Amino acid sequence: MHDRRREARRRTRLRPAKLLSQAGRFLCDCTMVERSPHGARVRAFAPVQTAIPDELFLFDEVESHKHRARIVWANGAELGLVFDSLALAVETQERHRIAGRFYAVSP
């Protein structure tokens, strides 16, 4: 398999994250296994074949920011994401809604 990454990814010690729809709705919890400035490898905690759209946001719970991302490969519960934006700031209210104990799903 040919590696087409622009930069090497670094392990993240299973950093907690969430996958969000483009509208900001919760899709599933995940963990970042590796990341680089341009992408990440995540392990999703949902059936990725049916529940996850190709274009989404990756919310980093540790740094409280999100990236617009696209899925470029999937292998079981693991996804390869490429970032389509720099890190976007997440305001306090949205951060509490997303990373709170119970995710508030909005209509």
C-alpha positions in Angstrom: 0.0 0.0 0.0 1.4 3.4 -1.0 1.5 6.1 1.7 0.2 9.4 0.2 0.4 11.5 3.3 2.1 14.9 3.1 3.6 14.5 6.5 4.2 11.7 9.0 1.5 11.2 11.6 2.4 11.2 15.3 0.7 8.8 17.8 -1.6 10.6 20.2 -2.0 8.1 23.1 -5.7 7.5 22.2 -6.8 11.2 22.4 -10.6 11.5 22.9 -12.6 13.1 20.0 -16.0 13.2 18.5 -17.2 13.1 14.9 -19.8 15.7 14.0 -22.0 16.3 10.9 -21.4 19.4 8.8 -24.4 20.9 10.7 -22.6 20.3 14.0 -24.7 17.3 15.1 -23.1 14.5 17.1 -22.4 11.4 15.0 -20.2 9.3 17.4 -17.4 9.3 19.9 -14.0 8.3 18.6 -10.4 8.3 19.6 -7.5 9.8 17.6 -4.9 7.2 17.2 -2.5 9.4 15.1 -2.6 12.9 13.7 -0.6 15.3 11.6 -1.3 19.0 10.7 -3.2 17.7 7.6 -5.1 14.6 8.8 -5.7 12.0 11.4 -6.4 8.3 11.9 -9.4 7.7 14.2 -11.1 4.7 15.7 -14.9 5.3 15.7 -17.3 3.9 18.3 -20.2 3.5 15.8 -21.0 1.3 12.7 -19.0 3.4 10.2 -20.4 1.7 7.1 -23.8 3.2 7.6 -23.7 6.0 10.2 -20.8 8.3 9.1 -20.9 10.7 6.1 -17.8 11.2 4.0 -17.6 14.9 4.9 -17.7 15.9 8.6 -16.0 17.6 11.5 -13.5 16.1 13.9 -13.7 17.7 17.3 -10.6 17.4 19.5 -11.7 17.2 23.1 -8.3 18.0 24.5 -7.6 21.1 22.5 -11.3 22.1 22.1 -11.1 22.8 18.4 -12.5 21.2 15.3 -11.4 20.5 11.8 -13.5 20.2 8.7 -12.5 16.7 7.3 -13.1 14.1 4.7 -12.8 10.3 5.0 -10.2 9.1 2.6 -10.1 5.5 3.7 -11.9 3.1 6.1 -10.9 -0.2 7.5 -13.5 -1.5 10.0 -13.9 1.1 12.7 -10.7 2.9 11.7 -10.9 5.9 9.5 -8.3 8.0 7.7 -9.3 11.7 7.6 -7.8 14.5 5.6 -8.4 18.0 7.0 -10.0 20.5 4.7 -9.5 23.4 7.1 -7.2 24.7 9.7 -8.3 24.2 13.3 -11.5 26.1 13.9 -12.2 27.7 17.3 -15.1 26.2 19.3 -16.9 28.7 21.5 -17.5 27.9 25.1 -21.3 27.2 24.7 -20.7 24.8 21.8 -17.8 23.1 23.5 -20.0 22.4 26.6 -22.8 21.1 24.3 -20.4 18.8 22.4 -18.1 17.6 25.1 -20.5 17.6 28.0 -21.3 14.5 30.0 -24.4 13.9 27.7 -24.3 15.3 24.2 -27.3 17.5 23.5 -28.7 16.6 20.2 -30.4 19.6 18.6 -33.3 19.2 16.2 
